[in-house]
Amino acid sequence: MSGFAERFAALRAEIAAEARACGRDPQSIRILGVSKRQPASAIIEAAAAGLTAIGENYVQEAKEKFAQLPPLEKHFIGHVQTNKAKQLVALFDVVQSVDRADAAVALGNAAARAGRVLPVLVQLNISPAERFGCPPDEADALAETIRAQAALRLDGVMAIGPITEDRSETERAFALAAKTFARLGGSTLSIGMSGDWREAIRAGSTMVRIGTALFGERRYD
């Protein structure tokens, strides 16, 4: 197997074991490969190994790579700039990072003009180090704004865990995200990355966003 295929198989096995340990079906947890700063060749290798969904943070980088890729589910996980709404709607299948009302309205208008319904997630801020995201106690109001956009479909919650070695702090943050997800509804609770996916699965994550642990170090050349 290729390096990616080996890492992917090992990660899937570890996720399955963690899921079973907390009484969950491993099939209920998807892996989103975070492919920012990775070349198209690495993503093609990943798709050949069985990865079905990728996440990108930057519109221009994604646009340059996507034309070279096989069919994959494409998620936007970066900060939503309202002036990029049209491009986001054209490029991505899901936008995970809607954190404020004007972003929701811009995406809703762009999706309506494109004649499609765009699935989106509310991005929560559950970490003191995170710049972006909606405070959990404001999530219901943002969800209502999203639901008011005929061309958007609210499909759950995304959040980035705190930067800490304190596992209990991570667990508390993910529990707050899961509680908010239960309140808002949807099918996707996107929490957990390379360093904290175990805590995320125990909190109920349905999608873990894994970059370095799958692709290796990001390439900045």
Protein Blocks (a to p, Z undefined) as FASTA:
>chain_A
ZZklmmmmmmmmmmmmmmmmnopafklpccdddfehiafklmmmmmmnopabdcdfbfkl
mmmmmmmpccdddddfbdcdfklmmmmmmmpmbdfkbcbfklmmmmmmmmmmnopacddd
ddddfbfkbmgdcdfklmmmmmmmmmmpmkbccebjcddddddfblklmmmmmmmmmmmm
mmnopjbdcedifklmmmmmmnopabdcdfklmnopadfZZ
